[in-house]
Amino acid sequence: MRPDVDRRSGPMPPGPWLVVLGMHRSGTSAVSGALGGLGFQTPHPDDLMGWHESNPEHWESVSISAYNDELLADLGGSWEAPPDLPPHWEDGAEVGEARNPTSAAGRAFPDAGPLVCKDPRLCILLPHWQHFFPSPPTAVLVWRSPLSVARSLRRRNGLHLAEGIALWERYNRSALEHLVGLDTYVCNYESLVDDPSGTIGSLADWLRSRPQFASESIPWDVGLGISTITARPNADLDSDGELLLAPQRDLIARLAAAGGGHLPMDPMALTSESSWTSAVIAARREGRTRKVEELEASVREKQLALDRLRGSTSWRVTQPLRSIIAGIKGTGRDTG
């Protein structure tokens, strides 16, 4: 946590914290489940998000996910249409003094000990959470082929491939920027599926060597961790490559080169986000805002129509009849 900022209103779970970042549909659930098998505390069962048929092992906290969704909304976006955030946005008035994740974190992790917190939204929101962690977290960044991610989002959410690729770029680029200065392990989902034993074994060895976990009673059950891995359909990294822009190809190369452990993660000379990605995400935000505005306008229009109806002569004249009918219906419910 930065020394000049302290917005905590209550105790944050002491951890030590291990955060798993990565774009949605990138294998963060698989890695989090494996870490739980190694012995890290996962979200409390009462706060564990319900399993979706497309992802039978989710390992995500309901409270933390809801908190992050609300924060993204405050910032003018959502998980599928993330906001454009200026430097040091986490210190700005948009976040507000009331935005404090300690209660959500406490519901997710009520017990002491090393914990694994997984939420793809942390790719965008990690700078905010950094204000509240009791000590710098350790991170695992999981990335997957952008085409595989985009196809998965098309199946689950109906997103166009171009939208899925744009979100992949925004999330992964943001993660690499925000992880600078943190002990971080980078792994590729395709490699995890091809060699779960080698990938989880290497990750476990790296984590076990870190002093923040050395004194903790973690079973380090690598066999159990590996057994949790369930593969999803993959696409080759180079398939449909014509759909990828130069900045996205460059990001793939940077992620691939960053594989393994970093003590800490160093800054990368990343290219700027592609203008296409920025435009696609902006269009998604605009479309989402327009849908909300249209819904609100529809509700207002229906309310006005109802108010006019209730103020009409026919409404007043038929009031006794409506009361009789309501009474008959009520009697029917009581005796049914």
Secondary structure, 3 states (H helix, E strand, C coil): CCCCCCCCCCCCCCCCEEEEECCCCCCHHHHHHHHHHHCCECCCHHHECCCECCECCCCCEHHHHHHHHHHHHHCCCECCECCCCCCCHHHCCCCCCCCCCHHHHHHHCCCCCCEEEECCCHHHHHHHHCCCCCCCCEEEEEECCHHHHHHHHHHHHCCCHHHHHHHHHHHHHHHHHHCECCCEEEEEHHHHHHCHHHHHHHHHHHHHCCHHHHCCCCCCCHHHHHHCCCCCCCCCCCCCHHHCCHHHHHHHHHHHHCCEEECCECCCCCCCCCHHHHHHHHHHHHHHHHHHHHHHHHHHHHHHHHHHHHCCHHHHHCHHHHHHHHHHHHHHHHHC
